[in-house]
Amino acid sequence: MFRIDKDFFVFQSSMWQTNSVVYRNEAVAVVIDPTYFPSEIRIIASQAMNSKAFNKYVIFTHADFDHIVGHQYFNGFKLLGHSAFRTVDREAQLIQLNELDETYYVSRDKKFVFPEIDNYLEDGMRIPLAKDELLVIHAPGHTAESIFLISRSKRILVAGDYLSDLEFPFVYHSFRSYIDTLEKTRKLVDELEIEMVIPGHGDFAAGRQEILFRIDSDKAYLEEILARVMDYCARGMTLKEILEVLKEMSFRGEKITGVLVKMHMENIRKAVEEICAGN
């Protein structure tokens, strides 16, 4: 557990270094993306339940299974997520969760069910937190329903599956939307004087320089794929040929290797789908 200050806590799972947040004060208890193993979720729940606040929320930054798996442990908490949750493929998330649990022999004392959202969130909404508020920013790109949550007084941005130090962008929804979100994030960092970003996976980005580095390097990766795919499609290259050429790309000065190669290939397929359709 990382204690950012007296009422803001981050819990990092041993599964993919996935981050969960607990923010509690005299008025409210907020849990963001509780995950992953049952023993880890119980610790998060014990911290969140240690509050006499009347208003209690579990907020999901998006609907990927590793970010929603723990909600059953928070009885009495209202579930909040973006309105695009309505369009999520629930069965696909359940299949992925079951496959991962079977791989690692994970036994769950509370059977997972896809969360039924109590209150839908939209871009620009504000969730009052006594002397603070959480600003909701719609952040499509990774997924359609992705959101950022910004603590105005603490100047912390909870980013979901964006701006990780471990991963390049994973584009499940839209390249162009992802780039738009990164450009919007850069403006938010300046306008709201964001001092820390908590990504869905990995270490925090502390300070403007590190935050902007992650934004700019993620954007450069996406723009390189789009530009090269556009060129290759115009030349009439096949998907197989494009994959072969672009598999050697680097990210932040390092060659893409290991398990991330598969995700990189999926990004290229997505770009070809977006750009080359009809060509």
Steps between C-alpha positions, in 0.01 A plus 500: 500500500614853418363782711498817291368705791278451803190398301628384159633145463623294205511119506708324235412142410764241423297431183635734231578764766137609475414799717192550716422823685322571827413862579309550822419791729221602733252543214569221253680174434607442140656184359636505145559176305526248789714204388628221459555200730237441772753550781601834347142614453416418862781729615368779278149443634615513862659839434191634325258362758694678773294809436181637652423697186142490377592512130692197376595433139689249290602675179629317194738677263394250234354151463807282442461196724813570705354836606150387597562160659481611864173688529313218678701565817351847551150455635311826528718679246339648190663396173595780261630483143473683171175469306682305226509209747164415344676387181775286656527135392441344840555144388843581357613646833371197690683262265830688544465501878424129515794417273742697715364356824529147361857566388608612848267274702317796652212398726240772564278485807266749331401398149558778251200660335522795265420818694161661458567874502286699745587844367647574159770764466553749218783729399532803727301361792625579848479265797508704824744382768460745790789744444589339166329370190568237236475635147388241244668519159383271220816346351410275205771322306612205708131414534187698419397530865837603645510795739752697701428608856673816620528605864489878470652584838769231491574553129504125440373338180390135518551388142371145463685324219689807379848644559667189642875469542467128417293501182452680173137592423264208447237614250177304529267781390654760268843635407367845418302520823806386696714778349224755568490383862876542537483850355218584740701357789794727421269803525352373827846459652570868434155642575445304824868489599499121533791384715453122496352238268402158631486260204305176494826305500844587631662789683358847548611787279605773743568850377420681177810381315429128549129542427564683173767248401247219528236695308735598220666158462163324492376745238816457291455121500141525379575763238789298359275197456227707335738679263677185392181297461349780290807496276508121471130479423541759225774281352265201499688296759316209662433470873763226523759724336415794725525286813839369390641850448355661813579219743851649535371832638635634828329683785674757718829401344465130577417215264160344568558146625343213693128489571458859381571398140154344478336823621707702253381276218140549612550876491627477143199290398273761658673781310468311171131444573446872566708638214497246219133403497366573155843568350 
